[in-house]
């Protein structure tokens, strides 16, 4: 019999919202949450982040479980969408192509990540209605931004001038890959069709597994990369992989890559090697092929791989919702592991992005998904592009393409490319390295996110933050858990109450686990400090709050947590978990005691 069954039996279901142990209670609080956020969104007035975080806190906790954990992750994305809408109203309109691209990469792509996570709504009618309103508002904002970007792009295409702060797709090998290869062997992974929102989600997964975001020490900010016009594979990918504006397929890509002058100049007597889909796997497609494995482990300075997983998914139906982690892309975890063991820097890049299928309308056009010839004038949502900036293999260097994400010329798919929206034209890229000792010439950088992305409600540090503590009260009717708030000081709290922790850290199991964590594993005191920090806060803490509590820079936290999980997660059991959707770290004290054999 569940708590909800008991409440129903005594006709007290309406009070379920008072308990964090009731699933019905969580649903009731969720209804209140949705109505509160909706009233703010409907007002169209600026929304204070602290107000939304307060509403999130009032939602309370949920009974542990994968389903409710996903619901909390969805709640967090709802809040991020609401804050993104409010923040966008306060930003100035970009005046240049580079400003528009930077605004998308550094702000609006995060909002796209959040809204794509919400597609499909929720089984709570109130929350589903709120999600629908948020998605509509973000689409309207994105349409305004895409209209402006389309005009800036058309002006640039007509002028033929190349802004110094933008890297064209055919300049990526020279300006992005070669500078890294000067300092480290490189594995270049081209994820065909990867958009900036997909990259951000994938980057978050890599950082949570111990990879660091890096760049050459003598470089400035991460470069803004612009795809080709039109942004389709036959023009964009061969231009990327050959280093020149051309069209073609795999043969042209492989030939151009192996003879690219900037790559050859840093290759130190080796020839750059490029592998496509057919060469990546063994005969039964279950493992990385011997040829690719040998190349990654060889002295070859630059090894390139083309992975079509994202582009392939776009060509299929739109009934699949996927979370973009390394494990979602077949062979990628194995390839990353090989690069890690070989000491290679990994560069992730795409040839173009894509627009997702979110209620598009099919209009008459050419054979392509998102561009056509000038046989009829541009309609609303389209723009004419002509001049030196258009790919030279396009007839007359003139075409019409949609700036709107709501149009397509082909049959319905999961996503499309070829147009000139921000989602298609801004090419994501990142450089990653695994390990504490970076190659000389590479520096670790923070994986920045907008201020509104963080859902941490602690502005002044967490050492004295109120937390929920659970105690057990015994009565004649049994035991019950009561909750109360209490200030915690990390430096002094729980030291005398965690005898079980001291016993675990002195155990043979702990000593064995430390040996699995590499040559410089965290000390017992470092592990103790982490566990105290989490245990004093009911076992959960946001990433931001954790960084503050431990005095760690944000960019160091993913690698730190990866080492800690190697030690604490005995036999793979999730004693220490990182929930990326809610940006939360969780410590399971019961499982810890079981795995380390203490009480």
C-alpha positions as CSV (number, residue, x, y, z in Angstrom):
1,X,0.0,0.0,0.0
2,X,1.4,3.4,-1.0
3,X,1.1,6.7,0.8
4,X,-1.3,7.9,-1.9
5,X,-3.5,4.8,-1.3
6,X,-3.7,5.6,2.4
7,X,-4.5,9.3,1.7
8,X,-7.3,8.2,-0.7
9,X,-8.7,5.8,1.9
10,X,-9.0,8.5,4.5
11,X,-10.3,11.0,1.9
12,X,-7.2,13.2,2.4
13,X,-5.8,13.2,-1.1
14,X,-6.2,17.0,-1.4
15,X,-3.4,17.3,1.2
16,X,-1.0,15.1,-0.7
17,X,0.9,18.2,-1.9
18,X,2.3,18.6,1.7
19,X,4.4,15.5,1.3
20,X,7.6,15.0,-0.7
21,X,6.9,11.2,-0.5
22,X,3.7,11.3,-2.4
23,X,3.6,11.0,-6.2
24,X,0.2,12.6,-6.2
25,X,1.6,15.4,-4.1
26,X,4.3,16.1,-6.6
27,X,1.7,16.3,-9.3
28,X,-0.4,18.8,-7.3
29,X,2.7,21.0,-6.7
30,X,3.5,20.7,-10.4
31,X,0.1,22.2,-11.3
32,X,0.8,25.1,-9.0
33,X,4.3,25.5,-10.4
34,X,2.9,25.6,-14.0
35,X,0.2,28.2,-13.2
36,X,2.7,30.4,-11.4
37,X,5.2,30.4,-14.3
38,X,2.5,30.8,-16.8
39,X,1.2,34.0,-15.1
40,X,4.7,35.5,-15.4
41,X,5.1,34.4,-19.0
42,X,1.7,35.8,-20.0
43,X,2.5,39.2,-18.5
44,X,5.3,39.8,-21.1
45,X,7.1,41.8,-18.4
46,X,10.8,41.1,-17.5
47,X,11.1,38.1,-15.3
48,X,13.6,38.1,-12.5
49,X,15.6,35.0,-12.3
50,X,15.3,34.9,-8.5
51,X,11.5,34.8,-8.9
52,X,11.6,31.8,-11.1
53,X,14.2,30.1,-8.9
54,X,11.9,30.7,-5.9
55,X,9.0,29.1,-7.8
56,X,11.2,26.1,-8.6
57,X,12.2,25.8,-4.9
58,X,8.5,25.8,-3.9
59,X,7.9,22.8,-6.1
60,X,9.9,20.9,-3.5
61,X,11.4,17.4,-3.9
62,X,10.1,14.3,-5.6
63,X,10.1,10.7,-4.5
64,X,13.2,9.2,-6.0
65,X,12.8,7.5,-9.3
66,X,13.8,7.8,-13.0
67,X,10.4,9.0,-14.1
68,X,10.2,11.9,-11.6
69,X,13.9,12.7,-12.2
70,X,13.0,13.3,-15.9
71,X,10.1,15.4,-14.8
72,X,12.4,17.6,-12.8
73,X,14.7,17.8,-15.7
74,X,11.8,19.0,-17.8
75,X,10.8,21.5,-15.1
76,X,14.4,23.0,-15.3
77,X,14.2,23.3,-19.1
78,X,10.8,25.1,-18.7
79,X,12.5,27.6,-16.3
80,X,15.4,28.1,-18.7
81,X,13.0,28.8,-21.6
82,X,11.1,31.4,-19.5
83,X,14.4,33.1,-18.5
84,X,15.7,32.9,-22.1
85,X,12.6,34.7,-23.4
86,X,13.0,37.4,-20.7
87,X,16.7,37.8,-21.4
88,X,16.3,38.1,-25.1
89,X,14.1,41.1,-24.8
90,X,16.8,43.0,-23.0
91,X,19.6,42.3,-25.6
92,X,20.4,44.8,-28.4
93,X,19.7,43.8,-32.0
94,X,23.0,42.6,-33.6
95,X,24.4,45.0,-36.1
96,X,26.8,42.7,-37.9
97,X,27.0,39.1,-39.1
98,X,29.5,38.2,-36.5
99,X,27.4,39.8,-33.7
100,X,24.4,37.8,-34.8
101,X,26.4,34.5,-34.9
102,X,27.9,35.2,-31.5
103,X,24.5,36.0,-30.0
104,X,23.2,32.7,-31.3
105,X,26.1,30.6,-30.2
106,X,26.4,32.1,-26.7
107,X,22.7,32.6,-25.8
108,X,20.0,31.6,-28.2
109,X,21.4,28.1,-29.0
110,X,21.0,27.3,-25.3
111,X,17.3,28.3,-25.6
112,X,17.0,26.0,-28.6
113,X,18.6,23.1,-26.5
114,X,16.0,23.8,-23.8
115,X,13.0,24.0,-26.2
116,X,13.9,20.9,-28.1
117,X,14.0,19.0,-24.8
118,X,10.4,20.1,-24.2
119,X,8.9,19.0,-27.6
120,X,6.1,16.6,-26.9
121,X,4.8,18.4,-23.8
122,X,3.9,16.6,-20.6
123,X,1.1,14.5,-19.2
124,X,0.3,17.3,-16.8
125,X,-2.3,19.5,-18.7
126,X,-1.1,22.6,-16.9
127,X,2.6,22.0,-17.6
128,X,1.9,20.9,-21.2
129,X,-0.1,24.2,-21.8
130,X,2.8,26.2,-20.4
131,X,5.3,24.3,-22.6
132,X,3.2,25.1,-25.6
133,X,3.2,28.8,-24.8
134,X,7.0,28.8,-24.2
135,X,7.7,27.0,-27.5
136,X,5.6,29.5,-29.4
137,X,7.2,32.5,-27.8
138,X,10.7,31.2,-28.5
139,X,9.8,30.4,-32.1
140,X,8.6,34.0,-32.6
141,X,11.8,35.3,-31.1
142,X,13.9,33.0,-33.3
143,X,12.0,34.1,-36.4
144,X,12.7,37.7,-35.7
145,X,16.4,36.9,-35.2
146,X,16.5,34.7,-38.4
147,X,14.9,37.4,-40.5
148,X,17.6,39.9,-39.4
149,X,20.4,37.3,-39.8
150,X,19.1,36.4,-43.3
151,X,19.5,40.1,-44.4
152,X,22.9,40.4,-42.8
153,X,24.0,37.2,-44.6
154,X,22.6,38.4,-47.9
155,X,24.5,41.7,-47.5
156,X,27.7,39.8,-46.8
157,X,27.2,37.4,-49.7
158,X,26.8,40.4,-52.1
159,X,29.9,42.2,-50.8
160,X,32.3,39.3,-51.0
161,X,34.3,40.7,-48.1
162,X,35.5,38.3,-45.4
163,X,35.1,39.6,-41.8
164,X,38.3,38.9,-39.8
165,X,36.2,37.6,-36.9
166,X,34.4,34.9,-38.9
167,X,36.0,31.7,-40.2
168,X,34.5,30.4,-43.5
169,X,33.8,26.7,-43.6
170,X,36.7,26.2,-46.1
171,X,39.1,27.8,-43.7
172,X,38.5,25.5,-40.8
173,X,41.5,23.2,-41.5
174,X,43.8,26.1,-41.6
175,X,42.5,28.3,-38.8
176,X,41.1,25.7,-36.4
177,X,42.6,22.3,-36.9
178,X,46.2,23.1,-37.8
179,X,46.9,25.4,-34.8
180,X,45.8,22.6,-32.5
181,X,47.9,20.0,-34.4
182,X,51.0,22.2,-33.9
183,X,50.9,21.2,-30.2
184,X,49.1,17.8,-30.1
185,X,48.2,14.9,-32.3
186,X,44.6,15.5,-33.3
187,X,41.5,13.4,-33.9
188,X,39.1,15.5,-36.0
189,X,35.5,14.2,-35.7
190,X,33.1,15.7,-38.3
191,X,29.5,15.1,-37.2
192,X,27.6,15.9,-40.3
193,X,24.6,18.1,-39.6
194,X,25.4,18.8,-36.0
195,X,23.8,22.1,-34.9
196,X,25.0,24.3,-32.1
197,X,22.2,23.0,-29.6
198,X,23.2,19.4,-30.4
199,X,26.9,20.3,-29.8
200,X,26.1,22.0,-26.5
201,X,24.4,18.9,-25.2
202,X,27.2,16.7,-26.4
203,X,29.8,19.0,-24.9
204,X,28.1,18.8,-21.6
205,X,28.2,15.0,-21.7
206,X,31.9,15.0,-22.6
207,X,32.8,17.4,-19.8
208,X,30.9,15.3,-17.3
209,X,33.0,12.3,-18.2
210,X,36.4,13.9,-17.6
211,X,37.2,15.7,-20.8
212,X,38.4,19.3,-20.7
213,X,37.6,22.0,-23.1
214,X,40.9,23.5,-24.5
215,X,42.3,25.8,-27.1
216,X,45.7,26.9,-28.3
217,X,47.2,29.2,-25.6
218,X,48.0,31.9,-28.2
219,X,44.5,32.1,-29.6
220,X,41.6,34.3,-28.7
221,X,38.0,33.2,-28.3
222,X,36.5,30.1,-30.0
223,X,36.2,31.0,-33.7
224,X,32.8,31.8,-35.3
225,X,32.4,29.4,-38.2
226,X,30.0,30.1,-41.1
227,X,28.7,27.3,-43.3
228,X,28.5,27.5,-47.1
229,X,25.7,29.1,-49.0
230,X,23.7,26.8,-49.5
231,X,24.4,24.9,-46.3
232,X,24.1,21.4,-47.7
233,X,26.6,18.5,-47.5
234,X,27.7,18.4,-51.2
235,X,29.1,22.0,-50.9
236,X,29.8,22.4,-47.1
237,X,31.5,19.2,-46.2
238,X,33.9,19.0,-49.1
239,X,34.8,22.6,-48.6
240,X,35.5,21.9,-44.9
241,X,37.6,18.8,-45.5
242,X,39.6,20.0,-48.6
243,X,40.2,23.6,-47.4
244,X,38.8,25.1,-50.6
245,X,35.4,26.1,-52.0
246,X,34.4,23.2,-54.1
247,X,31.7,20.6,-54.4
248,X,31.9,16.8,-54.5
249,X,31.7,13.7,-52.4
250,X,33.9,11.4,-50.4
251,X,36.7,11.0,-53.0
252,X,37.2,14.8,-53.3
253,X,37.1,15.1,-49.5
254,X,39.7,12.4,-48.9
255,X,42.0,13.7,-51.6
256,X,41.7,17.3,-50.4
257,X,42.3,16.4,-46.8
258,X,45.5,14.4,-47.4
259,X,47.0,17.2,-49.5
260,X,45.8,20.2,-47.6
261,X,48.8,22.5,-47.2
262,X,48.2,23.7,-43.6
263,X,47.6,20.2,-42.4
264,X,50.6,18.8,-44.2
265,X,52.8,21.6,-42.8
266,X,52.1,20.5,-39.2
267,X,52.0,16.7,-39.9
268,X,55.7,16.0,-39.2
269,X,56.4,13.6,-42.0
270,X,53.0,11.9,-41.8
271,X,50.1,12.2,-44.2
272,X,46.7,13.4,-42.9
273,X,44.3,10.5,-43.0
274,X,40.5,10.7,-43.4
275,X,38.0,7.9,-42.9
276,X,34.3,7.9,-43.9
277,X,31.4,5.8,-42.6
278,X,32.2,2.5,-44.4
279,X,35.8,2.5,-43.0
280,X,34.9,3.2,-39.4
281,X,33.6,-0.2,-38.3
282,X,34.5,-3.9,-38.5
283,X,32.7,-6.2,-40.8
284,X,29.8,-6.8,-38.4
285,X,29.7,-3.1,-37.4
286,X,30.2,-3.9,-33.8
287,X,33.7,-2.6,-33.2
288,X,36.0,0.1,-34.5
289,X,37.8,-1.2,-37.6
290,X,41.5,-2.3,-37.3
291,X,42.5,0.3,-39.9
292,X,41.0,3.2,-37.9
293,X,42.2,1.9,-34.6
294,X,45.8,1.6,-36.0
295,X,45.6,5.1,-37.5
296,X,44.5,6.7,-34.1
297,X,47.3,4.9,-32.3
298,X,49.9,5.7,-35.0
299,X,52.2,8.7,-35.2
300,X,49.9,10.2,-37.9
301,X,49.5,13.8,-36.7
302,X,46.0,14.4,-38.0
303,X,43.4,11.7,-38.3
304,X,39.9,12.7,-39.5
305,X,36.6,10.8,-39.2
306,X,33.2,11.6,-40.8
307,X,30.2,10.4,-38.8
308,X,26.8,10.7,-40.4
309,X,24.6,9.7,-37.4
310,X,23.0,13.2,-37.0
311,X,22.4,13.8,-40.7
312,X,21.1,10.3,-41.2
313,X,18.5,10.8,-38.4
314,X,17.3,14.0,-40.0
315,X,16.3,12.1,-43.2
316,X,14.0,9.8,-41.2
317,X,10.7,10.4,-39.5
318,X,10.1,12.9,-36.7
319,X,8.7,10.5,-34.2
320,X,12.0,10.0,-32.3
321,X,13.2,12.2,-29.5
322,X,16.9,11.7,-28.7
323,X,19.2,13.1,-26.1
324,X,22.6,13.8,-27.6
325,X,25.3,12.1,-25.6
326,X,28.4,10.4,-26.8
327,X,26.7,7.0,-26.2
328,X,23.8,8.0,-28.5
329,X,26.2,7.9,-31.5
330,X,27.4,4.5,-32.3
331,X,31.2,4.0,-32.1
332,X,31.8,7.5,-30.7
333,X,32.6,6.3,-27.1
334,X,35.1,3.8,-28.5
335,X,36.7,6.4,-30.8
336,X,37.0,8.8,-27.9
337,X,38.5,6.1,-25.7
338,X,41.1,5.4,-28.4
339,X,41.9,9.1,-28.7
340,X,42.2,9.5,-24.9
341,X,44.6,6.5,-24.7
342,X,46.7,7.9,-27.6
343,X,46.9,11.3,-26.0
344,X,45.1,13.0,-28.9
345,X,43.2,16.2,-28.7
346,X,39.7,15.7,-30.1
347,X,38.2,18.4,-32.3
348,X,34.4,18.2,-32.8
349,X,33.0,20.2,-35.8
350,X,30.2,20.0,-38.3
351,X,29.8,21.1,-41.9
352,X,26.4,22.7,-41.3
353,X,23.6,22.7,-38.7
354,X,19.9,22.0,-39.2
355,X,16.4,23.1,-38.3
356,X,14.3,20.5,-36.5
357,X,10.8,19.6,-37.6
358,X,8.6,21.7,-35.4
359,X,5.5,22.2,-37.4
360,X,7.0,23.2,-40.8
361,X,4.9,23.9,-43.9
362,X,5.8,22.5,-47.3
363,X,5.9,25.0,-50.1
364,X,6.7,24.6,-53.8
365,X,10.4,24.7,-54.4
366,X,13.3,22.7,-56.0
367,X,14.7,19.3,-55.2
368,X,16.5,20.5,-52.1
369,X,15.0,20.7,-48.6
370,X,15.8,24.3,-48.1
371,X,17.0,26.2,-51.2
372,X,15.8,26.7,-54.7
373,X,16.5,28.6,-58.0
374,X,15.1,32.0,-58.8
375,X,12.3,30.8,-61.0
376,X,9.8,32.7,-58.9
377,X,10.3,35.7,-56.6
378,X,11.0,35.1,-52.9
379,X,7.9,34.7,-50.7
380,X,7.5,35.7,-47.1
381,X,10.1,33.7,-45.1
382,X,12.5,33.5,-48.1
383,X,15.4,35.7,-49.2
384,X,17.5,36.1,-52.4
385,X,21.2,35.6,-52.0
386,X,23.7,36.4,-54.8
387,X,27.2,37.4,-55.2
388,X,30.7,36.1,-54.3
389,X,29.6,34.7,-50.9
390,X,27.4,32.1,-52.6
391,X,29.1,28.9,-53.4
392,X,30.9,29.2,-56.8
393,X,29.4,25.9,-58.1
394,X,25.8,27.4,-57.8
395,X,24.6,28.6,-61.2
396,X,25.2,32.3,-61.4
397,X,26.0,32.3,-57.7
398,X,22.3,33.1,-57.1
399,X,19.7,31.3,-55.1
400,X,16.6,31.7,-52.9
401,X,16.6,30.1,-49.4
402,X,14.3,30.3,-46.4
403,X,15.5,32.3,-43.4
404,X,12.4,31.0,-41.6
405,X,12.6,27.7,-39.7
406,X,8.9,27.1,-40.6
407,X,9.4,26.3,-44.3
408,X,10.5,23.3,-46.3
409,X,10.4,22.3,-49.9
410,X,10.6,18.5,-49.5
411,X,8.7,15.8,-47.8
412,X,8.3,15.8,-44.0
413,X,11.5,14.7,-42.2
414,X,13.0,14.9,-38.7
415,X,15.0,18.0,-39.8
416,X,16.3,19.9,-42.8
417,X,19.3,22.0,-44.0
418,X,20.2,24.1,-47.0
419,X,18.5,27.3,-45.8
420,X,20.1,30.4,-44.2
421,X,18.7,30.4,-40.6
422,X,21.1,30.7,-37.7
423,X,20.5,27.1,-36.8
424,X,21.8,25.9,-40.2
425,X,24.6,28.5,-40.8
426,X,26.4,28.7,-37.5
427,X,28.8,25.8,-37.3
428,X,29.7,24.5,-33.8
429,X,33.2,23.5,-32.9
430,X,35.2,22.6,-29.8
431,X,38.6,21.1,-28.8
432,X,38.8,18.6,-26.0
433,X,41.5,16.8,-24.2
434,X,41.5,14.1,-21.5
435,X,43.9,14.2,-18.7
436,X,45.4,16.6,-16.2
437,X,48.6,17.3,-18.1
438,X,47.8,19.3,-21.2
439,X,50.3,19.4,-24.1
440,X,52.4,22.5,-24.0
441,X,50.7,25.2,-26.1
442,X,47.1,24.2,-25.1
443,X,45.2,25.8,-22.3
444,X,42.0,24.8,-20.6
445,X,39.0,27.1,-21.0
446,X,35.7,27.4,-19.4
447,X,32.7,26.0,-21.2
448,X,30.7,29.2,-20.7
449,X,26.9,29.3,-20.6
450,X,24.5,32.3,-20.3
451,X,23.8,33.6,-16.8
452,X,20.2,32.6,-17.1
453,X,21.1,29.0,-17.8
454,X,22.1,28.4,-14.2
455,X,19.3,27.4,-11.9
456,X,21.4,27.7,-8.7
457,X,19.6,30.0,-6.2
458,X,22.7,30.6,-4.1
459,X,24.1,34.0,-4.9
460,X,26.3,34.5,-1.8
461,X,27.9,31.0,-1.6
462,X,26.5,27.8,-0.1
463,X,28.4,27.5,3.2
464,X,25.4,28.8,5.1
465,X,22.7,27.8,2.6
466,X,19.5,26.4,4.2
467,X,19.1,22.7,3.4
468,X,16.5,20.1,4.0
469,X,17.6,17.6,6.7
470,X,15.7,14.4,7.4
471,X,15.2,13.0,10.9
472,X,13.1,10.1,12.1
473,X,10.4,10.6,14.8
474,X,9.1,7.5,16.5
475,X,5.5,7.3,17.8
476,X,3.0,4.7,18.9
477,X,1.9,4.5,15.2
478,X,5.4,3.8,13.8
479,X,8.1,6.0,12.3
480,X,7.7,9.1,10.2
481,X,10.2,11.4,8.5
482,X,10.0,15.1,9.4
483,X,11.7,17.9,7.4
484,X,13.1,21.1,8.6
485,X,15.5,23.7,7.4
486,X,18.9,24.3,9.1
487,X,21.9,26.4,8.2
488,X,25.0,24.3,7.4
489,X,28.7,25.3,7.6
490,X,30.8,23.1,5.4
491,X,33.9,23.6,7.5
492,X,32.4,22.2,10.7
493,X,29.2,20.3,10.0
494,X,28.7,16.6,10.4
495,X,32.3,15.9,11.4
496,X,31.3,13.9,14.4
497,X,28.2,12.4,12.9
498,X,29.9,10.5,10.0
499,X,31.7,7.7,11.8
500,X,30.5,5.4,8.9
501,X,32.3,7.6,6.5
502,X,35.6,7.4,8.4
503,X,35.2,3.6,8.5
504,X,34.6,3.5,4.7
505,X,37.7,5.6,3.9
506,X,39.9,3.3,6.0
507,X,38.6,0.2,4.3
508,X,40.4,-2.1,1.9
509,X,37.6,-1.4,-0.6
510,X,38.4,2.3,-0.6
511,X,42.1,1.6,-1.0
512,X,41.4,-0.7,-4.0
513,X,39.1,1.9,-5.6
514,X,41.7,4.7,-5.3
515,X,44.2,2.5,-7.2
516,X,41.6,2.4,-10.1
517,X,41.6,6.2,-10.3
518,X,44.9,6.7,-12.0
519,X,48.4,7.8,-10.9
520,X,47.3,10.8,-8.9
521,X,43.9,9.9,-7.2
522,X,42.1,12.2,-4.8
523,X,43.2,11.8,-1.2
524,X,40.9,10.3,1.5
525,X,40.4,13.8,2.9
526,X,39.3,15.2,-0.5
527,X,36.8,12.4,-0.9
528,X,35.6,13.0,2.7
529,X,35.1,16.7,2.0
530,X,33.0,15.9,-1.1
531,X,30.7,13.4,0.7
532,X,30.3,15.8,3.7
533,X,29.3,18.6,1.4
534,X,26.6,16.4,-0.2
535,X,25.5,14.6,2.9
536,X,24.9,17.8,4.7
537,X,22.5,18.9,2.0
538,X,20.3,15.8,1.8
539,X,22.5,14.2,-0.8
540,X,21.8,16.6,-3.7
541,X,23.6,19.8,-4.9
542,X,23.7,21.8,-8.1
543,X,27.0,21.9,-10.0
544,X,27.4,25.6,-9.4
545,X,26.8,25.2,-5.7
546,X,29.2,22.3,-5.5
547,X,31.9,24.4,-7.2
548,X,31.5,27.1,-4.7
549,X,31.4,24.8,-1.7
550,X,34.6,23.1,-2.7
551,X,36.4,26.2,-4.1
552,X,36.8,24.6,-7.5
553,X,36.7,26.6,-10.8
554,X,33.6,25.6,-12.8
555,X,35.8,24.2,-15.6
556,X,37.6,21.9,-13.2
557,X,34.4,20.3,-11.8
558,X,33.6,17.8,-14.6
559,X,37.1,16.2,-14.4
560,X,37.0,16.2,-10.6
561,X,33.6,14.5,-10.5
562,X,34.8,11.9,-13.1
563,X,37.7,10.9,-10.8
564,X,35.4,10.8,-7.8
565,X,32.9,8.5,-9.5
566,X,35.7,6.1,-10.4
567,X,36.4,5.8,-6.7
568,X,32.9,5.8,-5.2
569,X,31.0,3.9,-7.9
570,X,32.1,0.4,-6.9
571,X,31.3,-2.2,-9.6
572,X,29.5,0.5,-11.5
573,X,26.8,1.2,-9.0
574,X,25.7,4.8,-9.0
575,X,26.8,6.0,-5.6
576,X,27.7,9.3,-7.1
577,X,25.5,10.5,-10.0
578,X,25.6,13.5,-12.2
579,X,22.2,14.4,-13.7
580,X,22.9,16.6,-16.7
581,X,19.3,17.6,-17.4
582,X,18.9,19.2,-14.0
583,X,22.6,20.0,-13.5
584,X,22.5,18.2,-10.2
585,X,25.0,16.0,-8.3
586,X,23.5,13.2,-6.2
587,X,25.1,11.1,-3.5
588,X,23.3,7.8,-2.4
589,X,24.4,7.3,1.2
590,X,22.6,3.9,1.5
591,X,24.3,2.5,-1.6
592,X,27.6,3.9,-0.4
593,X,27.4,2.1,3.0
594,X,26.4,-1.1,1.2
595,X,29.3,-1.0,-1.3
596,X,31.9,-0.1,1.3
597,X,30.6,-2.5,3.9
598,X,29.9,0.0,6.7
599,X,26.8,0.9,8.8
